[in-house]
């Protein structure tokens, strides 16, 4: 599975482990995390991660219909590394443990 940034037609951007599903027209994802932009006082933007679909069972694969996806692209190495750390169960700087 590769890690990808996925933009949905709803405007949400998520990052997840992605594989093509067996069903044509679907994308199977695991460990989805929403990417949330946070402006700071200097006028720059940082990002934060929050669990996407927080009430679903953790580790359950999710199938997205491709018609609900605007794009999916590879993240830059720094973002992928931060995502992998966030989803590995390590306590992050934000004090969140998955």
Protein Blocks (a to p, Z undefined) as FASTA:
>chain_A
ZZdddddfkopacdddddddfbghiacdehiacddddddfkopacdddddehklbcehia
cdddfklpfbdcdddfklmmmmmmmmnopacfkopaZZ
